[in-house]
Amino acid sequence: MPAIDAPRTALERNWVMIDSALEGLDDETLARIPAEQCNSIAWLIWHLNRVMDTFIHTGLRGLPQIWITEGWSEKYGMAVDANDRGVGWTAEQVAAWNPPTREVLLGYHQAVRDAAREYLDSLTLEDMEHQVVWPPNSPLRTTAAALGQMTWDIVAHGGQIAYLRGLYRGMGWHV
C-alpha cells in the first residue's frame, strides 16, 4: 500500500544494514563502549527495539509491549518496566548496564521486527490518518507522523550501529 511505503522501505533497508553490521560480532564487541559518554552496539540494539516496541504496541495499537508479554525483560535480566527504553539514561547508567548475550539481543530484535512488519502490513490509508497523541505530551498528530518520528529514530540508531561496526572491524556494514 502506498501510504506505508516510505516508512516500510526505510525500516527494511535499515534492518538489512543493521543485520550486516552485526554479522560476526561477538558479545564482547557488542558490549564495547568506544569512549566515555558513548553507547555500545548492544545498548543501541536494545534501545532502538524498546523504542519501536513502545511506539507500535503502547502508542499506536494500545496493546501491551512484547518486552513484557513475551518475557524479554526477564531474558535481559531487567525489571519489567514498560516505560524504560533508555531515554534519559546517564552515561554512567549506560556504562553500568550489563547486556545480555548476542542471542537474546537478536531474539528481541527479531521479535520486534516481526511485530512491526505485521503492524505496518495491516495499516490502511484511514489508519494512517488516525489522530494520536504519541509519544505522551506530544501534540495531536496522525499515525503517519508518529511513524515518521519512530522511523527517524530507528534509522539514526541503525547508522550509529553501522558506524561502530566500521570503527571496530572495518567495512562490512552494508551490502
Buried (B, 14 or more C-beta within 10 A) or exposed (E): EEBBEEBBEBBBEBBEBBBBBBEEBEBEBBBBBEEEEBBBBBBBBBBBBBBBBBBBBBBBEEEEBBBBEBEBBEBBEBEEEBEBBBEEBEEEEBBEBEBBBBEBBBBBBEBBBEBBBEBBEEBEEEBBEEEBEBBEEEEEBBBBBBBBBBBEBBBEBBBBBBBBBBEBBEEBBEE
